[in-house]
Amino acid sequence: MKIEVIEKDDQYILNHCTKYLARESRDARHDFGQYAPGDDRAAICEAWRFPVVDAHWDGASAVSSYPYNDVTFVYDGRRAAPASVAVLGTFGPLHSPVPLRPLVFAGEATGFWAVTVRVPKGQVHTYKFAVDGAYVLDPVNPQRAVLDNGEPWSRFFTDACTVPLSLSRTERDLLGRLVRHLLPFRLDENRRLIRGVYESLDRAGRGEEFPLAYQLDDEVGTVNYIDKLIARQEQHNADDYHTCLKIIGEILRSRFGGLDPAAAPPDMYADLYRQMETEKVDGWDYSRYGSPRYFLLLLRRHAMTGAFVHPKHGGNSGAAGWMYLESRFRDARDTTLFDWRRALESPLGHNTDYRG
Amino acid sequence: MDGESATVVVIGSGAGGAPLTHTLVRAGHRVVVLEKGPLLRTQAQSPGGLSDFKRDECFATGSEKRITVQGVANTGESFFSSHVEPDLNDEPHVYRDSDGRDRVTIEGYTAQVVGGGTQLYGGVSPRFTPEDLRLATLNASRGDLRDDPGGDVRREARDWPLDYAALEPYYTRAEELVGINGTWDGQAKVPSQDHYQPPLDPNPISAYAAAGMDALGMRRYRTPLAVITRDHAPSGRTVPADADSIKTAFVNRYGDPLGLKSNVWVSLLAPLREVNGSGGLDLRANCTVTHLEADGPRVTKVHYRDPGGRPRTISAGTVVVACSAIESVRLLQLSGLLDPAFDKRVDANGLLGRYFLTHCFGGAQCIVPERADKSRTLDSDWATDHCARPEWFRAQGLWAGGVIYNNTSDGALPLSLARTWHAMDMDNMWKGYLYDTGIVGNGFEDYLEDSFGRRLSVAFMANQVPQRENRIELHPSVTDKWGRPVAYIIKTWHPHDRALMDTLAEQCRQILVRGGDVRDVSSGSVGGSVVRIANHVLGGARFGTEPADSVLDPDCRAWNFDNLYVTDGAFMPTSGSANPTLTIEANSFRVGDVLLDRVGRT
């Protein structure tokens, strides 16, 4: 497991640091309920952007570049002024920390440190910084994971990640049923279309056309998208999902004779949806969550986004949502009226000028 | 670095700052450009071979955040900013709503990035008409203006201190150096030279707008768009072999990873990197200017935060402020807050921040029978100056006219369609879709059937009546992440604005009604909305010939300063009948020539 360090100029990294990290105010301006009182991350705008996960370009081809991300670790040493900073993580050998370098602006040190490494897509890793030899969590990154030995580590995941991070199996199953009701893919003709397009490809074709495709089902990866969203940029909405899915599970179980809600008929989900719209849901525990409609609106936005987002965010798996629109809307000569492939890079699209 | 100096320091790298920088550096001078935002490069410019912009809707408009600013009426509400807009909790704009309460808004920003707003805009680049620059003269003897019982319009209309003929060479220079495609035939503006590149084929959906304009006898032309369609020698940019691949809906509000959209970074600043042995352009991205310091009539120091937030200073022979109107006014007011003597000079007549302007804006939309692939589009295909002609707006009892053009890129992609469903402004992003809870299952199918590739809109852009009470102030309590008071926007519409908007919205509606077998035609304007302040922020430091009636002299120099210039849209005394970017660029080229006379032609 060799670590490949990618050369990025300081400009690239400072472009991220200034907007999100540089500030004088220590107010909790960016705490939307996800941080405990006193957590420094509450003062940092969009802390979730660190480490920076970006596309990779190997200088040769989109096909050989596509499976990787460039991951940039940033350490804010402006207050402590350390002499050395390194990063140690599961993306490389655990005995060889990768040194960060000081970032410079106009010939002078800024106090920020950084290094960029190449990491395959679809992975989850944990890491710590070694600051003057002492191992510390990344003070910026909101993601943390507690390992089996009880030790907290900082965590990141790369694009198109399919490893469950936020939601339990039960929660994912239930969420899948809810999302299925919201999206157009549940209709029989659309379901046939989605499956038909994907299943018509042979194994090699799938690998070429839909690398990292995952769970191509009626939700086209939307549940995975939400799982990643509430693990990182909308972590402040994670509790809404945990609380409401629990309440919904209880309601459906009671309505479905105590059986598994994931197996309940579609009508039960449609009824629940209609009740949530009106804020009056039979059996809802309003002391635990006051507004089922609020959760429904949250779910609507996430479902829509997850179905039609760039697949790297974990939804629109294998570009199935886009393929649905591509096939659904055609002119009299059977030419598509949503030619998304021309705008996007190979192997996802067929634009030869854009690299992703 | 402290203690360093520069001949010219330009604050802001967008449409107001880049053209004059281009002029000065090409003439052999060193210019330091301080830009608050990052330097995001095209993939051809990037050492790593990848652009810092992406064709990714989640990248263009981010995840949910919430307003945590205390003491405003919308604390706790969601917002969705782009990657180059400031975070509202770090640097909010606050406006006073019609209910008298303060609210934080995403409106009123241009992009904070090298290249400024030209990085994100759709590129619509018409000139102003000759009449736009002489609205006081044109209306001096009018007694027929609608909804103007107090005579405000005639009293507040201003002529620009230069006429169209004086600005025309700079329009021509801007069109040549920036790189614009379009056609002249049918325009009310006359060019001395044609530097337009040929337009790409229009999107099929635009045929309805073209038919409607034709049916109404409106001469039309291909909308001037700041996107190159051929190799562009002045900036060294080249286009793909398949020129049609330029035409992608990832243009408006995305940022262009390939550099084909003629933002002022790729067209004017990037080509300077090798000029004067790389020493001419000293571009410092991620640097926020906090205030200016003066000694009598000379600005002596520019105080700024470097990318790490460390306070720094640079002294300058000449200082140009070009942060976009609201932020430029705020910077001057912040400087005055720290130094009463500065304040007395810059705001001697109490006009700084006054006569803040946007545009009268609105239009009509409909559903067309034949679906089109709106992912194959630029921002607009057809425009008409029919309603910008004096004979037309005089006949309507209006003081000024406006340009009308059709939009093609709105709602082109599925997420952008849903995000902006029924949205009246950026603050309403997602709300229309979320609350339209019938969009689910079969309803989702119906929604797509009606909306995807079948929605056509036509928009107008027209002069807003200048009002002294429309103003930018420093907010009394809300501060940015550096502890500085934020901009406070106080603005209403004049009754004549509403009359004008109603008239132009009806014209837009007629275009669609006459365009074919369309249905569900609706029309409207921002006339009922205070919040809609972002469609071009202008005024607040207008230029003029009388020191008692303006903030800047005809050269855009602050009246009581020797070396302080303002060159973004703040200089405009009236807002023009078209999108303002090209005019801001042209004026910046003009001021560039003024500065050349000042610092010397080498």
Interface residues (C-beta under 8 A of the other chain):
Chain A: I6 E7 K8 D9 Q11 Y12 L14 N15 H16 C17 T18 K19 A22 R23 E24 S25 A28 R29 H30 D31 F32 C45 E46 D54 A55 H56 W57 G59 D70 R78 F105 A106 G107 E108 T110 G111 F112 H181 L182 L183 P184 R186 L187 N190 L229 Q233 E234 H236 N237 A270 Y273 E277 L296 L297 R300 R301 M304 T305 A307 F308 V309 H310 K312 H313 G321 W322 L325 R328 F329 D331 T336 L337 F338 D339 W340 R342 A343 L344 E345 N351 T352 D353 Y354 R355 G356
Chain B: M1 G37 P38 L39 L40 Q43 S46 P47 G48 G49 L50 S51 D52 K54 R55 D56 E57 C58 F59 G62 S63 E64 K65 R66 T68 V69 P86 D87 N89 D90 Q112 P240 S245 T248 A249 F250 P257 L258 R284 A285 N286 R305 D306 P307 G308 G309 R310 R371 A372 D373 S375 R376 L413 P414 L415 A418 W430 Y433 L434 Y435 T437 I439 V440 G441 N442 F444 E445 L448 F452 G453 T479 K481 W482 G483
